[in-house]
Structure formats: structure tokens, C-alpha cells
Amino acid sequence: MYKLSLLICVVAFVACTSNSKETNTQTDSTTVTASSTDSAAVTNPKLSEYVQYLANLNDSTAESATKAAQKFQEIFKGSSPALCDSAFVFFNTFYEKLGTRLDEVHASDTTNYDSLIVDPTAKPVPLSAKLTAYNQKLTQNGFQVAMTEGTTYIKQDRELIAKWFYTMVSPTMKSYLTQLNKENKEGFAEDAGINIPITSLADRVIWWEKFNQTNPTFVFAERSKDLYQNYLFYLLKGMDNTASYYQDEAGKVTPDQEFMNAYTYVLSKHPNTETAKLVKPFQAALAQHDVKKAESLLKQYQDQKIIQ
């Protein structure tokens, strides 16, 4: 089953402060290691209390997400955005762990959940009491039933984060979380094919480039870098069922026009970006039907760790 969750949940989170200025001005923040959320490294009493609360919270029921968010507000009300940023990492680690657990249980259930997938073009299907209760429990606690390749699974509904955290975290964190929420709603891929306009994909690439440049010490810098590199790869290469170019049996290379239009869009709207510098020679290679050059550029970008 193809899920592009790697672009929404790809790396471990880190927490400290939103930028170096906050590091110098906030006195109640705590630094959490970049590679893990190690409770042993926590010294701030509020943060320690929250970590302990999460450790004792049931990680197998959807209601725990709301409980964790409510406890966050209770403990960190009036705290600095820097401390709230640090605390958010622990919530998110728990939230993702909870989502994984709920999806595992969902996958092992023999119940047919297909009717929970809303098709705006179809007549609504009456739900049983069991399905109604199941769906309400998820949607009220930051999760929803989604489908890919004919199989349902549990995904995040990040409106939970918008509701409980946007007013407490730093502006940088809010910007980051708002973008993730937007992308989560829009989706990205299905059945090994990109299902958003390629120009929208280009917009994501540019957004993450600019965000990363503006916030080099952001608490989730590694993750936002991964998002940029992954999106850039797909903008250049595409996917199996949505490729940036096609090669027929005779070896003739035909670039996909939607991708070519997206490259032109980047070059015209964002000519001074690093993305534009990378796109320009790739587009030229495809325009010349030079697949060897295009593949050579992709390898070069990968070797330089520009794309993943």
C-alpha cells in the first residue's frame, strides 16, 4: 500500500527554541536532543511534568490525543513560546505514536470501513451505529479514516493541532504547522502518482526552500530540510504513474508538459531561488530530449545531497 506519509512524518523531532534570538531572551526553555525526546535530558519542571503525563497516557485510544492537548494547555498556559515549542515536540511524538498504533489496530480489523470515505459525487451511505461511533471518536480526537489503493487507513487530522497549539507556540512554529496542515488536507500522491497539480508541488518546494533559509536554527530544521529535498525530487523526477518524462520502446524521450510548465513557472516566478538554479538545466535537458543529461543531473543532485 502506497502512502506518502514520509513527507509528513519522516524524521524524529527536536525541540529547543525557534531561533537564536529566543534562545537568548527566554529563561524558561529547555533543550531537547535532536535525535530523540529523551526524558532524562529534561530539567524544566513544567516540561518534566508533561513528559511524565504522556508516559502514563494510554497510547492505544484516540481520546488520548485530546487529553494530551488539554494537558498541554493546562501546564503551559502563560509560558513562553520557546518553552511551548520545546513541549510540542513531546506531544507530537506521542501523537504520531498514537496514530501508528491506531492504524495497526485498524488494519487488523475485518470490519468494512469503506463507507466512511466520503465521495462528494455519490449519494451518502447510511452508517451503522458502530461505524458512526468509530468515525466520531476519530474525528473528535485528531484522526480520520482515509483510503489509498482501495484500502482504508488512519491518518492525522491536524486541525487538532490548530485548535490547541497555534496560539501558544512561536510564530515560526505556527507557520510550520500551518503549512503541514495545509499539505495534509491537500494530499499528495495516490497509487504511485502525484494527485495535486505540478505547479502546486512547485509551490511547496519554493515554500520549504524559503522557510529553511529564513529559519536555519528552527527546532525541526532537519525535518523541513527533508521535506524540501523529497518534494524537489518528485518535482524533477515525478513518480511511476506521474513521470516528468516518458521513453517509448524506440527510446524516444517525451517530457511531460505539466512538469515542463511547472519548471517554467518556477523560473518565471522565483528566478532567484536555489530551486530555479536546479530546475533550469534539468528542464533544458528534457527539452532537448536528452535523457542521459537529465539522469546525470539527478544523480549529481543526489550525490550532493540536494535531493533524496
Summary of the structure (lengths in Angstrom):
residues: 308
radius of gyration: 21.6
end to end distance: 20.9
largest distance: 67.9
contacts: 936
relative contact order: 0.11
helix: 57%
strand: 9%
